[in-house]
């Protein structure tokens, strides 16, 4: 199932898409994708649609919720959002995708953050890079801890592939998405990366 959420007075909407790693949330307005994240709803296979809907209603009490099994809702969802939703679903079943980031909100990004993310996006599915190498490639050779901070504050989980950044000794490092390093390992496994 997929869930479209709107709330009176908010200038953005939410789309929750069901994946085999649980519900994935896209926050957006008509022009931009504002954020993506794994939700706390990871173990959903055992739940009926009614039970899952009740849990979503408790987690989002002010929101009007519409749901269906496809991405066809009564409210118009921008085409770029439905494209992202399909790409995310495909990626998480192993049909690896490269995401177009032209419609994400970069308005508050510093030169440092832009450089780090631009270089990270060059790391293709199935590959990893160390924090140290990413900082070096970005033109900031001593800023690998700051590079880690950029990863920790990533508002576009999966689309900006911070899960591909590891420690130079091949340790996974941290991951700020829901369920932390467990989710990072699952994403790397999907991309056939064995550490």
C-alpha positions in Angstrom: 0.0 0.0 0.0 0.9 3.6 -0.4 -0.3 6.5 1.8 -0.8 10.1 0.8 -1.0 12.5 3.7 -2.1 16.1 3.8 -2.5 18.5 6.8 -4.5 21.7 6.9 -2.1 24.7 7.2 1.0 22.8 6.1 2.7 23.8 2.9 3.9 20.3 2.1 2.5 16.8 1.8 3.8 13.3 2.6 3.9 10.1 0.6 4.5 6.8 2.4 5.4 4.0 0.1 5.6 0.4 1.1 8.9 -1.3 0.4 10.4 -4.6 1.7 12.4 -2.5 4.2 9.2 -1.0 5.5 7.5 2.3 4.9 9.6 5.0 3.2 8.5 8.7 3.5 8.8 11.4 0.9 8.1 15.0 2.0 7.3 17.4 -0.9 5.6 20.4 -2.2 4.6 21.0 -5.8 8.1 22.2 -6.8 10.6 20.3 -4.7 11.3 17.1 -2.8 12.0 18.3 0.7 13.2 15.1 2.4 13.2 11.3 2.3 13.5 8.9 5.2 12.8 5.4 6.4 10.0 5.5 8.9 9.7 3.6 12.2 7.3 1.2 10.4 9.9 -1.4 9.4 8.2 -4.7 10.3 4.9 -4.3 8.4 4.5 -7.6 6.6 2.8 -9.2 9.7 0.3 -6.3 9.9 -3.0 -6.2 8.1 -3.7 -3.1 6.1 -6.2 -2.0 8.8 -3.7 -2.4 11.6 -1.0 -0.6 9.7 -3.4 2.3 8.9 -4.2 2.6 12.6 -0.5 2.8 13.4 0.0 5.5 10.8 -3.0 7.4 12.1 -1.5 7.4 15.6 1.9 8.5 14.3 0.4 11.3 12.1 -2.7 12.4 14.1 -3.4 15.7 12.4 -3.0 14.4 8.8 -5.7 13.3 6.4 -4.7 10.0 4.9 -5.6 8.5 1.6 -4.3 5.1 0.6 -4.2 2.6 -2.3 -2.0 0.0 -3.8 -0.9 2.1 -6.7 0.3 5.7 -6.9 -3.1 7.1 -8.2 -4.6 9.4 -5.6 -7.5 11.9 -5.7 -5.0 14.7 -5.1 -2.4 15.4 -7.7 1.0 14.3 -6.8 3.8 15.8 -8.9 5.2 13.6 -11.6 8.7 13.8 -10.2 7.5 12.4 -6.8 5.8 9.4 -8.4 9.0 8.9 -10.4 11.0 9.0 -7.2 8.6 6.6 -5.5 8.9 4.0 -8.3 12.7 4.4 -8.4 12.9 3.9 -4.6 10.7 0.8 -4.7 12.8 -0.6 -7.6 16.1 0.2 -6.0 15.1 -1.5 -2.7 14.4 -4.8 -4.6 17.8 -4.8 -6.3 17.0 -2.9 -9.5 19.6 -0.3 -8.7 18.8 3.3 -9.7 20.7 6.6 -10.2 18.5 9.3 -8.8 18.1 12.7 -10.5 18.6 15.3 -7.8 17.6 18.4 -9.8 14.3 18.8 -7.8 15.7 18.6 -4.3 16.0 21.7 -2.1 19.7 22.8 -2.2 19.0 26.5 -1.2 20.8 26.3 2.2 23.7 24.2 1.1 27.2 25.6 1.6 30.0 25.3 -1.0 31.5 22.6 1.3 28.3 20.6 1.5 27.6 20.9 -2.2 31.1 19.7 -3.0 30.8 16.7 -0.7 27.4 15.7 -2.0 28.3 16.2 -5.6 31.3 13.9 -5.2 29.3 11.4 -3.2 26.8 11.1 -6.0 29.6 10.0 -8.3 29.9 6.8 -6.2 27.7 4.4 -8.1 25.6 1.6 -6.7 27.8 -1.4 -5.8 30.7 0.8 -4.7 31.8 2.5 -1.5 34.1 5.4 -0.5 35.7 6.3 2.8 34.9 9.5 4.6 38.6 10.4 4.2 38.6 9.8 0.4 35.3 11.6 -0.1 36.8 14.7 1.7 39.9 14.4 -0.4 38.0 14.1 -3.7 35.9 17.1 -2.7 38.9 19.3 -2.2 38.9 19.3 1.6 41.5 16.7 2.4 41.5 17.2 6.2 37.8 17.5 6.6 36.8 13.9 6.8 35.0 14.4 10.2 33.1 17.3 8.7 32.3 15.1 5.8 30.8 12.6 8.3 28.7 15.5 9.7 27.3 16.2 6.3 26.3 12.5 6.0 24.7 12.5 9.4 22.5 15.5 8.4 21.5 14.0 5.1 17.8 14.9 4.5 17.6 12.7 1.4 18.2 9.2 2.6 18.9 6.7 -0.2 18.8 9.4 -2.9 22.0 11.0 -1.6 23.8 7.7 -1.0 25.4 8.3 2.4 25.1 4.6 3.1 28.0 4.1 0.6 30.4 6.0 2.9 32.4 3.8 5.2 35.5 4.2 7.4 38.9 3.8 5.8 39.4 0.5 7.6 36.2 -0.9 6.0 34.1 -0.6 9.1 30.6 0.5 8.3 30.8 3.6 10.5 27.5 5.2 11.6 24.2 5.8 9.8 21.6 8.3 10.9 18.5 6.7 9.2 16.0 4.7 11.2 17.6 1.5 12.6 21.1 3.0 12.0 23.8 0.6 10.9 21.3 -2.3 10.5 19.6 -0.3 7.7 23.0 0.7 6.3 24.0 -3.0 6.0 20.7 -3.9 4.4 21.2 -1.1 1.8 24.8 -2.2 1.1 23.6 -5.9 0.8 20.9 -4.8 -1.8 23.7 -3.2 -3.8 25.8 -6.4 -3.5 28.5 -4.7 -1.4 30.2 -7.2 1.0 32.4 -5.8 3.7 
